[in-house]
Amino acid sequence: MIQKVVSPESLGLTLRAARKDKGLSQKAVGHAVGMEQHTISKIEKGNPGTGLGTLFRLLSALELELVVQPRRKPSGDDLGDVW
């Protein structure tokens, strides 16, 4: 799965989709990384205060990685993606 992430909210939705694709509950993922279920819920809702260490533990549990690349120049259709 390759997903464009441009905000905490889109990151949360991406993580939620990955978790569900693996058939895991928030509780199960939280247990795997030493977090409470409510913490997983906050992250999936796009909590902008999520620490990087927490994010990377969750990415690891979901067998995902973070890739940073230059943004392409927006076209007329992409104006909603511009910060």
Distance bins in CASP14 RR format, pairs under 12 A and 6 or more apart:
PFRMAT RR
TARGET T0000
AUTHOR 0000-0000-0000
RMODE 2
METHOD distances of the structure
MODEL  1
1 13 0 0 0 0 0 1 0 0 0 0 0
1 14 1 0 0 1 0 0 0 0 0 0 0
1 15 0 0 0 0 0 1 0 0 0 0 0
1 17 1 0 0 1 0 0 0 0 0 0 0
1 18 1 0 0 1 0 0 0 0 0 0 0
1 19 0 0 0 0 0 1 0 0 0 0 0
1 20 0 0 0 0 0 1 0 0 0 0 0
1 21 1 0 0 1 0 0 0 0 0 0 0
1 22 0 0 0 0 0 1 0 0 0 0 0
1 62 0 0 0 0 0 1 0 0 0 0 0
1 63 0 0 0 0 0 1 0 0 0 0 0
1 64 0 0 0 0 1 0 0 0 0 0 0
1 65 0 0 0 0 0 1 0 0 0 0 0
2 14 0 0 0 0 1 0 0 0 0 0 0
2 17 0 0 0 0 0 1 0 0 0 0 0
2 18 0 0 0 0 0 1 0 0 0 0 0
2 64 0 0 0 0 0 1 0 0 0 0 0
2 65 0 0 0 0 0 1 0 0 0 0 0
2 67 0 0 0 0 1 0 0 0 0 0 0
2 69 0 0 0 0 0 1 0 0 0 0 0
3 10 1 0 0 1 0 0 0 0 0 0 0
3 11 0 0 0 0 1 0 0 0 0 0 0
3 12 0 0 0 0 0 1 0 0 0 0 0
3 13 0 0 0 0 1 0 0 0 0 0 0
3 14 1 0 1 0 0 0 0 0 0 0 0
3 15 0 0 0 0 1 0 0 0 0 0 0
3 16 0 0 0 0 0 1 0 0 0 0 0
3 17 1 0 0 1 0 0 0 0 0 0 0
3 18 0 0 0 0 1 0 0 0 0 0 0
3 21 0 0 0 0 0 1 0 0 0 0 0
3 62 0 0 0 0 0 1 0 0 0 0 0
3 64 0 0 0 0 1 0 0 0 0 0 0
3 66 0 0 0 0 0 1 0 0 0 0 0
3 67 0 0 0 0 0 1 0 0 0 0 0
4 10 1 0 0 1 0 0 0 0 0 0 0
4 11 0 0 0 0 0 1 0 0 0 0 0
4 13 0 0 0 0 0 1 0 0 0 0 0
4 14 0 0 0 0 1 0 0 0 0 0 0
4 67 0 0 0 0 0 1 0 0 0 0 0
4 69 0 0 0 0 0 1 0 0 0 0 0
4 71 0 0 0 0 1 0 0 0 0 0 0
4 72 0 0 0 0 0 1 0 0 0 0 0
4 78 0 0 0 0 1 0 0 0 0 0 0
4 80 0 0 0 0 0 1 0 0 0 0 0
4 81 1 0 0 1 0 0 0 0 0 0 0
5 11 1 0 1 0 0 0 0 0 0 0 0
5 12 0 0 0 0 1 0 0 0 0 0 0
5 13 0 0 0 0 1 0 0 0 0 0 0
5 14 1 0 1 0 0 0 0 0 0 0 0
5 15 0 0 0 0 1 0 0 0 0 0 0
5 17 0 0 0 0 0 1 0 0 0 0 0
5 18 0 0 0 0 0 1 0 0 0 0 0
5 46 0 0 0 0 0 1 0 0 0 0 0
5 55 0 0 0 0 0 1 0 0 0 0 0
5 59 0 0 0 0 0 1 0 0 0 0 0
5 64 0 0 0 0 0 1 0 0 0 0 0
5 66 0 0 0 0 1 0 0 0 0 0 0
5 67 0 0 0 0 1 0 0 0 0 0 0
5 68 0 0 0 0 0 1 0 0 0 0 0
5 69 0 0 0 0 0 1 0 0 0 0 0
5 71 0 0 0 0 0 1 0 0 0 0 0
5 81 0 0 0 0 0 1 0 0 0 0 0
6 12 0 0 0 0 0 1 0 0 0 0 0
6 13 0 0 0 0 0 1 0 0 0 0 0
6 14 0 0 0 0 0 1 0 0 0 0 0
6 71 0 0 0 0 1 0 0 0 0 0 0
6 72 0 0 0 0 0 1 0 0 0 0 0
6 74 0 0 0 0 0 1 0 0 0 0 0
6 78 0 0 0 0 1 0 0 0 0 0 0
6 80 0 0 0 0 1 0 0 0 0 0 0
6 81 1 0 1 0 0 0 0 0 0 0 0
6 82 0 0 0 0 1 0 0 0 0 0 0
6 83 1 0 0 1 0 0 0 0 0 0 0
7 13 0 0 0 0 1 0 0 0 0 0 0
7 14 0 0 0 0 0 1 0 0 0 0 0
7 45 0 0 0 0 0 1 0 0 0 0 0
7 46 1 0 0 1 0 0 0 0 0 0 0
7 47 0 0 0 0 0 1 0 0 0 0 0
7 48 0 0 0 0 1 0 0 0 0 0 0
7 80 0 0 0 0 0 1 0 0 0 0 0
7 81 0 0 0 0 1 0 0 0 0 0 0
7 82 0 0 0 0 0 1 0 0 0 0 0
7 83 0 0 0 0 1 0 0 0 0 0 0
8 14 0 0 0 0 0 1 0 0 0 0 0
8 15 0 0 0 0 0 1 0 0 0 0 0
8 42 0 0 0 0 0 1 0 0 0 0 0
8 43 0 0 0 0 1 0 0 0 0 0 0
8 44 0 0 0 0 0 1 0 0 0 0 0
8 45 0 0 0 0 1 0 0 0 0 0 0
8 46 1 0 1 0 0 0 0 0 0 0 0
8 47 1 0 0 1 0 0 0 0 0 0 0
8 48 1 0 1 0 0 0 0 0 0 0 0
8 49 1 0 0 1 0 0 0 0 0 0 0
8 50 1 0 0 1 0 0 0 0 0 0 0
8 51 0 0 0 0 0 1 0 0 0 0 0
8 55 0 0 0 0 1 0 0 0 0 0 0
9 15 0 0 0 0 0 1 0 0 0 0 0
9 16 0 0 0 0 0 1 0 0 0 0 0
9 42 0 0 0 0 0 1 0 0 0 0 0
9 43 0 0 0 0 0 1 0 0 0 0 0
9 44 0 0 0 0 1 0 0 0 0 0 0
9 45 1 0 0 1 0 0 0 0 0 0 0
9 46 1 0 1 0 0 0 0 0 0 0 0
9 47 0 0 0 0 1 0 0 0 0 0 0
9 48 0 0 0 0 1 0 0 0 0 0 0
9 50 0 0 0 0 0 1 0 0 0 0 0
10 16 0 0 0 0 0 1 0 0 0 0 0
10 17 0 0 0 0 0 1 0 0 0 0 0
10 44 0 0 0 0 0 1 0 0 0 0 0
10 45 0 0 0 0 0 1 0 0 0 0 0
10 46 0 0 0 0 1 0 0 0 0 0 0
10 48 0 0 0 0 0 1 0 0 0 0 0
10 80 0 0 0 0 0 1 0 0 0 0 0
10 81 0 0 0 0 1 0 0 0 0 0 0
11 17 0 0 0 0 0 1 0 0 0 0 0
11 18 0 0 0 0 0 1 0 0 0 0 0
11 43 0 0 0 0 1 0 0 0 0 0 0
11 44 0 0 0 0 1 0 0 0 0 0 0
11 45 0 0 0 0 0 1 0 0 0 0 0
11 46 1 0 0 1 0 0 0 0 0 0 0
11 47 0 0 0 0 1 0 0 0 0 0 0
11 48 0 0 0 0 1 0 0 0 0 0 0
11 49 0 0 0 0 0 1 0 0 0 0 0
11 50 0 0 0 0 1 0 0 0 0 0 0
11 51 0 0 0 0 0 1 0 0 0 0 0
11 55 0 0 0 0 1 0 0 0 0 0 0
11 58 0 0 0 0 0 1 0 0 0 0 0
11 59 0 0 0 0 1 0 0 0 0 0 0
11 62 0 0 0 0 0 1 0 0 0 0 0
11 64 0 0 0 0 0 1 0 0 0 0 0
11 66 0 0 0 0 1 0 0 0 0 0 0
12 18 0 0 0 0 1 0 0 0 0 0 0
12 19 0 0 0 0 1 0 0 0 0 0 0
12 20 0 0 0 0 0 1 0 0 0 0 0
12 26 0 0 0 0 0 1 0 0 0 0 0
12 40 0 0 0 0 1 0 0 0 0 0 0
12 41 0 0 0 0 0 1 0 0 0 0 0
12 42 0 0 0 0 1 0 0 0 0 0 0
12 43 1 0 0 1 0 0 0 0 0 0 0
12 44 1 0 1 0 0 0 0 0 0 0 0
12 45 1 0 0 1 0 0 0 0 0 0 0
12 46 1 0 1 0 0 0 0 0 0 0 0
12 47 0 0 0 0 1 0 0 0 0 0 0
12 48 0 0 0 0 0 1 0 0 0 0 0
12 50 0 0 0 0 1 0 0 0 0 0 0
12 55 0 0 0 0 1 0 0 0 0 0 0
12 58 0 0 0 0 1 0 0 0 0 0 0
12 59 0 0 0 0 0 1 0 0 0 0 0
12 62 0 0 0 0 0 1 0 0 0 0 0
12 64 0 0 0 0 0 1 0 0 0 0 0
13 19 0 0 0 0 0 1 0 0 0 0 0
13 20 0 0 0 0 0 1 0 0 0 0 0
13 43 0 0 0 0 0 1 0 0 0 0 0
13 44 1 0 0 1 0 0 0 0 0 0 0
13 45 0 0 0 0 1 0 0 0 0 0 0
13 46 1 0 0 1 0 0 0 0 0 0 0
14 20 0 0 0 0 0 1 0 0 0 0 0
14 21 0 0 0 0 0 1 0 0 0 0 0
14 43 0 0 0 0 0 1 0 0 0 0 0
14 44 0 0 0 0 1 0 0 0 0 0 0
14 46 0 0 0 0 0 1 0 0 0 0 0
14 55 0 0 0 0 0 1 0 0 0 0 0
14 58 0 0 0 0 0 1 0 0 0 0 0
14 59 0 0 0 0 0 1 0 0 0 0 0
14 62 0 0 0 0 1 0 0 0 0 0 0
14 64 0 0 0 0 1 0 0 0 0 0 0
14 66 0 0 0 0 0 1 0 0 0 0 0
15 21 0 0 0 0 0 1 0 0 0 0 0
15 22 0 0 0 0 0 1 0 0 0 0 0
15 24 0 0 0 0 0 1 0 0 0 0 0
15 26 0 0 0 0 0 1 0 0 0 0 0
15 29 0 0 0 0 1 0 0 0 0 0 0
15 30 0 0 0 0 0 1 0 0 0 0 0
15 33 0 0 0 0 0 1 0 0 0 0 0
15 39 0 0 0 0 0 1 0 0 0 0 0
15 40 0 0 0 0 1 0 0 0 0 0 0
15 41 0 0 0 0 0 1 0 0 0 0 0
15 42 0 0 0 0 0 1 0 0 0 0 0
15 43 1 0 0 1 0 0 0 0 0 0 0
15 44 1 0 1 0 0 0 0 0 0 0 0
15 45 0 0 0 0 0 1 0 0 0 0 0
15 46 0 0 0 0 1 0 0 0 0 0 0
15 47 0 0 0 0 0 1 0 0 0 0 0
15 50 0 0 0 0 1 0 0 0 0 0 0
15 54 0 0 0 0 0 1 0 0 0 0 0
15 55 0 0 0 0 1 0 0 0 0 0 0
15 56 0 0 0 0 0 1 0 0 0 0 0
15 57 0 0 0 0 0 1 0 0 0 0 0
15 58 1 0 0 1 0 0 0 0 0 0 0
15 59 1 0 0 1 0 0 0 0 0 0 0
15 60 0 0 0 0 0 1 0 0 0 0 0
15 61 0 0 0 0 1 0 0 0 0 0 0
15 62 1 0 0 1 0 0 0 0 0 0 0
15 63 0 0 0 0 0 1 0 0 0 0 0
15 64 1 0 0 1 0 0 0 0 0 0 0
15 66 0 0 0 0 0 1 0 0 0 0 0
16 22 0 0 0 0 0 1 0 0 0 0 0
16 23 0 0 0 0 0 1 0 0 0 0 0
16 24 0 0 0 0 0 1 0 0 0 0 0
16 25 0 0 0 0 0 1 0 0 0 0 0
16 26 0 0 0 0 1 0 0 0 0 0 0
16 29 0 0 0 0 0 1 0 0 0 0 0
16 40 0 0 0 0 1 0 0 0 0 0 0
16 41 0 0 0 0 1 0 0 0 0 0 0
16 42 0 0 0 0 0 1 0 0 0 0 0
16 43 0 0 0 0 1 0 0 0 0 0 0
16 44 1 0 1 0 0 0 0 0 0 0 0
16 45 0 0 0 0 1 0 0 0 0 0 0
16 46 0 0 0 0 1 0 0 0 0 0 0
16 58 0 0 0 0 0 1 0 0 0 0 0
16 62 0 0 0 0 1 0 0 0 0 0 0
17 23 0 0 0 0 0 1 0 0 0 0 0
17 24 0 0 0 0 0 1 0 0 0 0 0
17 44 0 0 0 0 1 0 0 0 0 0 0
17 62 0 0 0 0 1 0 0 0 0 0 0
17 64 0 0 0 0 0 1 0 0 0 0 0
18 24 0 0 0 0 1 0 0 0 0 0 0
18 29 0 0 0 0 1 0 0 0 0 0 0
18 40 0 0 0 0 0 1 0 0 0 0 0
18 43 0 0 0 0 0 1 0 0 0 0 0
18 44 0 0 0 0 0 1 0 0 0 0 0
18 58 0 0 0 0 1 0 0 0 0 0 0
18 59 0 0 0 0 1 0 0 0 0 0 0
18 60 0 0 0 0 0 1 0 0 0 0 0
18 61 0 0 0 0 1 0 0 0 0 0 0
18 62 1 0 1 0 0 0 0 0 0 0 0
18 63 0 0 0 0 1 0 0 0 0 0 0
18 64 1 0 1 0 0 0 0 0 0 0 0
18 65 0 0 0 0 0 1 0 0 0 0 0
19 25 0 0 0 0 1 0 0 0 0 0 0
19 26 1 0 0 1 0 0 0 0 0 0 0
19 27 0 0 0 0 0 1 0 0 0 0 0
19 28 0 0 0 0 1 0 0 0 0 0 0
19 29 1 0 1 0 0 0 0 0 0 0 0
19 30 0 0 0 0 1 0 0 0 0 0 0
19 32 0 0 0 0 0 1 0 0 0 0 0
19 33 0 0 0 0 0 1 0 0 0 0 0
19 37 0 0 0 0 0 1 0 0 0 0 0
19 40 1 0 0 1 0 0 0 0 0 0 0
19 41 0 0 0 0 0 1 0 0 0 0 0
19 43 0 0 0 0 0 1 0 0 0 0 0
19 44 1 0 0 1 0 0 0 0 0 0 0
19 58 0 0 0 0 1 0 0 0 0 0 0
19 59 0 0 0 0 0 1 0 0 0 0 0
19 61 0 0 0 0 1 0 0 0 0 0 0
19 62 1 0 0 1 0 0 0 0 0 0 0
19 63 0 0 0 0 0 1 0 0 0 0 0
19 64 0 0 0 0 1 0 0 0 0 0 0
20 26 0 0 0 0 1 0 0 0 0 0 0
20 28 0 0 0 0 0 1 0 0 0 0 0
20 29 0 0 0 0 0 1 0 0 0 0 0
20 40 0 0 0 0 0 1 0 0 0 0 0
20 44 0 0 0 0 1 0 0 0 0 0 0
20 62 0 0 0 0 0 1 0 0 0 0 0
21 62 0 0 0 0 1 0 0 0 0 0 0
21 63 0 0 0 0 0 1 0 0 0 0 0
21 64 0 0 0 0 0 1 0 0 0 0 0
22 28 0 0 0 0 1 0 0 0 0 0 0
22 29 0 0 0 0 1 0 0 0 0 0 0
22 32 0 0 0 0 0 1 0 0 0 0 0
22 61 0 0 0 0 1 0 0 0 0 0 0
22 62 1 0 0 1 0 0 0 0 0 0 0
22 63 1 0 0 1 0 0 0 0 0 0 0
22 64 0 0 0 0 0 1 0 0 0 0 0
23 29 0 0 0 0 1 0 0 0 0 0 0
23 62 0 0 0 0 0 1 0 0 0 0 0
24 30 0 0 0 0 1 0 0 0 0 0 0
24 31 0 0 0 0 1 0 0 0 0 0 0
24 32 0 0 0 0 1 0 0 0 0 0 0
24 33 0 0 0 0 0 1 0 0 0 0 0
24 37 0 0 0 0 0 1 0 0 0 0 0
24 40 0 0 0 0 1 0 0 0 0 0 0
24 44 0 0 0 0 0 1 0 0 0 0 0
24 58 0 0 0 0 0 1 0 0 0 0 0
24 61 0 0 0 0 1 0 0 0 0 0 0
24 62 1 0 0 1 0 0 0 0 0 0 0
24 63 0 0 0 0 0 1 0 0 0 0 0
25 31 0 0 0 0 1 0 0 0 0 0 0
25 32 0 0 0 0 0 1 0 0 0 0 0
25 37 1 0 0 1 0 0 0 0 0 0 0
25 40 0 0 0 0 1 0 0 0 0 0 0
25 41 0 0 0 0 0 1 0 0 0 0 0
25 44 0 0 0 0 0 1 0 0 0 0 0
26 32 0 0 0 0 0 1 0 0 0 0 0
26 33 0 0 0 0 0 1 0 0 0 0 0
26 35 0 0 0 0 1 0 0 0 0 0 0
26 36 0 0 0 0 1 0 0 0 0 0 0
26 37 1 0 1 0 0 0 0 0 0 0 0
26 38 0 0 0 0 1 0 0 0 0 0 0
26 39 0 0 0 0 1 0 0 0 0 0 0
26 40 1 0 1 0 0 0 0 0 0 0 0
26 41 1 0 1 0 0 0 0 0 0 0 0
26 42 0 0 0 0 0 1 0 0 0 0 0
26 43 0 0 0 0 1 0 0 0 0 0 0
26 44 1 0 0 1 0 0 0 0 0 0 0
26 45 0 0 0 0 0 1 0 0 0 0 0
26 58 0 0 0 0 0 1 0 0 0 0 0
26 61 0 0 0 0 0 1 0 0 0 0 0
26 62 0 0 0 0 0 1 0 0 0 0 0
27 33 0 0 0 0 0 1 0 0 0 0 0
27 34 0 0 0 0 0 1 0 0 0 0 0
27 35 0 0 0 0 1 0 0 0 0 0 0
27 36 0 0 0 0 1 0 0 0 0 0 0
27 37 1 0 1 0 0 0 0 0 0 0 0
27 38 0 0 0 0 1 0 0 0 0 0 0
27 39 0 0 0 0 0 1 0 0 0 0 0
27 40 1 0 0 1 0 0 0 0 0 0 0
27 41 0 0 0 0 1 0 0 0 0 0 0
28 34 0 0 0 0 0 1 0 0 0 0 0
28 35 0 0 0 0 0 1 0 0 0 0 0
28 37 0 0 0 0 1 0 0 0 0 0 0
28 40 0 0 0 0 1 0 0 0 0 0 0
28 61 0 0 0 0 1 0 0 0 0 0 0
28 62 0 0 0 0 0 1 0 0 0 0 0
29 35 1 0 0 1 0 0 0 0 0 0 0
29 36 0 0 0 0 0 1 0 0 0 0 0
29 37 0 0 0 0 1 0 0 0 0 0 0
29 39 0 0 0 0 1 0 0 0 0 0 0
29 40 1 0 1 0 0 0 0 0 0 0 0
29 41 0 0 0 0 0 1 0 0 0 0 0
29 43 0 0 0 0 1 0 0 0 0 0 0
29 44 0 0 0 0 1 0 0 0 0 0 0
29 54 0 0 0 0 0 1 0 0 0 0 0
29 57 0 0 0 0 1 0 0 0 0 0 0
29 58 1 0 0 1 0 0 0 0 0 0 0
29 59 0 0 0 0 0 1 0 0 0 0 0
29 60 0 0 0 0 0 1 0 0 0 0 0
29 61 1 0 1 0 0 0 0 0 0 0 0
29 62 1 0 0 1 0 0 0 0 0 0 0
29 63 0 0 0 0 0 1 0 0 0 0 0
29 64 0 0 0 0 0 1 0 0 0 0 0
30 36 1 0 0 1 0 0 0 0 0 0 0
30 37 1 0 0 1 0 0 0 0 0 0 0
30 38 0 0 0 0 1 0 0 0 0 0 0
30 39 1 0 0 1 0 0 0 0 0 0 0
30 40 1 0 1 0 0 0 0 0 0 0 0
30 41 0 0 0 0 1 0 0 0 0 0 0
30 42 0 0 0 0 0 1 0 0 0 0 0
30 43 0 0 0 0 1 0 0 0 0 0 0
30 44 0 0 0 0 0 1 0 0 0 0 0
30 54 0 0 0 0 0 1 0 0 0 0 0
30 57 0 0 0 0 1 0 0 0 0 0 0
30 58 0 0 0 0 1 0 0 0 0 0 0
30 60 0 0 0 0 0 1 0 0 0 0 0
30 61 1 0 0 1 0 0 0 0 0 0 0
30 62 0 0 0 0 0 1 0 0 0 0 0
31 37 0 0 0 0 1 0 0 0 0 0 0
31 39 0 0 0 0 0 1 0 0 0 0 0
31 40 0 0 0 0 1 0 0 0 0 0 0
31 61 0 0 0 0 1 0 0 0 0 0 0
32 40 0 0 0 0 0 1 0 0 0 0 0
32 57 0 0 0 0 1 0 0 0 0 0 0
32 58 0 0 0 0 1 0 0 0 0 0 0
32 59 0 0 0 0 0 1 0 0 0 0 0
32 60 0 0 0 0 1 0 0 0 0 0 0
32 61 1 0 1 0 0 0 0 0 0 0 0
32 62 0 0 0 0 1 0 0 0 0 0 0
32 63 0 0 0 0 0 1 0 0 0 0 0
33 39 0 0 0 0 1 0 0 0 0 0 0
33 40 0 0 0 0 1 0 0 0 0 0 0
33 43 0 0 0 0 0 1 0 0 0 0 0
33 53 0 0 0 0 1 0 0 0 0 0 0
33 54 0 0 0 0 1 0 0 0 0 0 0
33 55 0 0 0 0 0 1 0 0 0 0 0
33 56 0 0 0 0 1 0 0 0 0 0 0
33 57 1 0 1 0 0 0 0 0 0 0 0
33 58 1 0 1 0 0 0 0 0 0 0 0
33 59 0 0 0 0 1 0 0 0 0 0 0
33 60 1 0 0 1 0 0 0 0 0 0 0
33 61 1 0 1 0 0 0 0 0 0 0 0
33 62 0 0 0 0 1 0 0 0 0 0 0
34 40 0 0 0 0 0 1 0 0 0 0 0
34 53 0 0 0 0 0 1 0 0 0 0 0
34 54 0 0 0 0 1 0 0 0 0 0 0
34 57 1 0 0 1 0 0 0 0 0 0 0
34 58 0 0 0 0 0 1 0 0 0 0 0
34 60 0 0 0 0 0 1 0 0 0 0 0
34 61 0 0 0 0 1 0 0 0 0 0 0
35 41 0 0 0 0 0 1 0 0 0 0 0
35 42 0 0 0 0 1 0 0 0 0 0 0
35 43 0 0 0 0 1 0 0 0 0 0 0
35 44 0 0 0 0 0 1 0 0 0 0 0
35 50 0 0 0 0 0 1 0 0 0 0 0
35 51 0 0 0 0 0 1 0 0 0 0 0
35 53 0 0 0 0 0 1 0 0 0 0 0
35 54 1 0 0 1 0 0 0 0 0 0 0
35 55 0 0 0 0 0 1 0 0 0 0 0
35 57 1 0 0 1 0 0 0 0 0 0 0
35 58 1 0 0 1 0 0 0 0 0 0 0
35 61 0 0 0 0 1 0 0 0 0 0 0
36 42 0 0 0 0 1 0 0 0 0 0 0
36 43 0 0 0 0 0 1 0 0 0 0 0
36 54 0 0 0 0 0 1 0 0 0 0 0
37 43 0 0 0 0 0 1 0 0 0 0 0
37 44 0 0 0 0 0 1 0 0 0 0 0
38 44 0 0 0 0 0 1 0 0 0 0 0
38 45 0 0 0 0 0 1 0 0 0 0 0
38 47 0 0 0 0 0 1 0 0 0 0 0
39 45 0 0 0 0 0 1 0 0 0 0 0
39 46 0 0 0 0 0 1 0 0 0 0 0
39 47 0 0 0 0 1 0 0 0 0 0 0
39 49 0 0 0 0 0 1 0 0 0 0 0
39 50 0 0 0 0 1 0 0 0 0 0 0
39 51 0 0 0 0 0 1 0 0 0 0 0
39 54 1 0 0 1 0 0 0 0 0 0 0
39 55 0 0 0 0 0 1 0 0 0 0 0
39 57 0 0 0 0 0 1 0 0 0 0 0
39 58 0 0 0 0 1 0 0 0 0 0 0
40 46 0 0 0 0 0 1 0 0 0 0 0
40 47 0 0 0 0 0 1 0 0 0 0 0
40 50 0 0 0 0 0 1 0 0 0 0 0
40 54 0 0 0 0 1 0 0 0 0 0 0
40 55 0 0 0 0 0 1 0 0 0 0 0
40 57 0 0 0 0 0 1 0 0 0 0 0
40 58 1 0 0 1 0 0 0 0 0 0 0
40 61 0 0 0 0 1 0 0 0 0 0 0
40 62 0 0 0 0 0 1 0 0 0 0 0
41 47 0 0 0 0 1 0 0 0 0 0 0
41 50 0 0 0 0 0 1 0 0 0 0 0
41 58 0 0 0 0 0 1 0 0 0 0 0
42 48 0 0 0 0 0 1 0 0 0 0 0
42 49 0 0 0 0 1 0 0 0 0 0 0
42 50 1 0 0 1 0 0 0 0 0 0 0
42 51 0 0 0 0 0 1 0 0 0 0 0
42 54 0 0 0 0 1 0 0 0 0 0 0
42 55 0 0 0 0 0 1 0 0 0 0 0
42 58 0 0 0 0 0 1 0 0 0 0 0
43 49 0 0 0 0 1 0 0 0 0 0 0
43 50 1 0 1 0 0 0 0 0 0 0 0
43 51 0 0 0 0 1 0 0 0 0 0 0
43 52 0 0 0 0 0 1 0 0 0 0 0
43 53 0 0 0 0 0 1 0 0 0 0 0
43 54 1 0 0 1 0 0 0 0 0 0 0
43 55 1 0 0 1 0 0 0 0 0 0 0
43 56 0 0 0 0 0 1 0 0 0 0 0
43 57 0 0 0 0 0 1 0 0 0 0 0
43 58 1 0 0 1 0 0 0 0 0 0 0
43 59 0 0 0 0 0 1 0 0 0 0 0
43 61 0 0 0 0 0 1 0 0 0 0 0
43 62 0 0 0 0 0 1 0 0 0 0 0
44 50 0 0 0 0 0 1 0 0 0 0 0
44 55 0 0 0 0 0 1 0 0 0 0 0
44 58 0 0 0 0 1 0 0 0 0 0 0
44 62 0 0 0 0 0 1 0 0 0 0 0
46 55 0 0 0 0 0 1 0 0 0 0 0
47 54 0 0 0 0 1 0 0 0 0 0 0
47 55 0 0 0 0 0 1 0 0 0 0 0
47 58 0 0 0 0 0 1 0 0 0 0 0
48 55 0 0 0 0 0 1 0 0 0 0 0
49 55 0 0 0 0 1 0 0 0 0 0 0
50 56 0 0 0 0 0 1 0 0 0 0 0
50 57 0 0 0 0 0 1 0 0 0 0 0
50 58 0 0 0 0 1 0 0 0 0 0 0
50 59 0 0 0 0 0 1 0 0 0 0 0
51 57 0 0 0 0 1 0 0 0 0 0 0
51 58 0 0 0 0 0 1 0 0 0 0 0
51 59 0 0 0 0 0 1 0 0 0 0 0
52 58 0 0 0 0 0 1 0 0 0 0 0
52 59 0 0 0 0 0 1 0 0 0 0 0
52 66 0 0 0 0 1 0 0 0 0 0 0
53 59 0 0 0 0 1 0 0 0 0 0 0
53 60 0 0 0 0 1 0 0 0 0 0 0
53 66 0 0 0 0 0 1 0 0 0 0 0
54 60 0 0 0 0 0 1 0 0 0 0 0
54 61 0 0 0 0 0 1 0 0 0 0 0
55 61 0 0 0 0 0 1 0 0 0 0 0
55 62 0 0 0 0 0 1 0 0 0 0 0
55 64 0 0 0 0 0 1 0 0 0 0 0
55 65 0 0 0 0 0 1 0 0 0 0 0
55 66 1 0 0 1 0 0 0 0 0 0 0
56 62 0 0 0 0 0 1 0 0 0 0 0
56 64 0 0 0 0 1 0 0 0 0 0 0
56 65 0 0 0 0 1 0 0 0 0 0 0
56 66 1 0 0 1 0 0 0 0 0 0 0
57 64 0 0 0 0 0 1 0 0 0 0 0
58 64 0 0 0 0 1 0 0 0 0 0 0
58 65 0 0 0 0 0 1 0 0 0 0 0
58 66 0 0 0 0 0 1 0 0 0 0 0
59 65 1 0 0 1 0 0 0 0 0 0 0
59 66 1 0 0 1 0 0 0 0 0 0 0
59 67 0 0 0 0 0 1 0 0 0 0 0
60 66 0 0 0 0 0 1 0 0 0 0 0
71 78 0 0 0 0 1 0 0 0 0 0 0
71 81 0 0 0 0 1 0 0 0 0 0 0
71 82 0 0 0 0 1 0 0 0 0 0 0
71 83 0 0 0 0 1 0 0 0 0 0 0
72 78 0 0 0 0 1 0 0 0 0 0 0
72 81 0 0 0 0 1 0 0 0 0 0 0
72 82 0 0 0 0 0 1 0 0 0 0 0
73 79 0 0 0 0 0 1 0 0 0 0 0
73 81 0 0 0 0 0 1 0 0 0 0 0
73 82 0 0 0 0 1 0 0 0 0 0 0
74 80 1 0 0 1 0 0 0 0 0 0 0
74 81 1 0 0 1 0 0 0 0 0 0 0
74 82 1 0 1 0 0 0 0 0 0 0 0
74 83 0 0 0 0 0 1 0 0 0 0 0
75 81 0 0 0 0 1 0 0 0 0 0 0
75 82 0 0 0 0 0 1 0 0 0 0 0
76 82 0 0 0 0 1 0 0 0 0 0 0
END
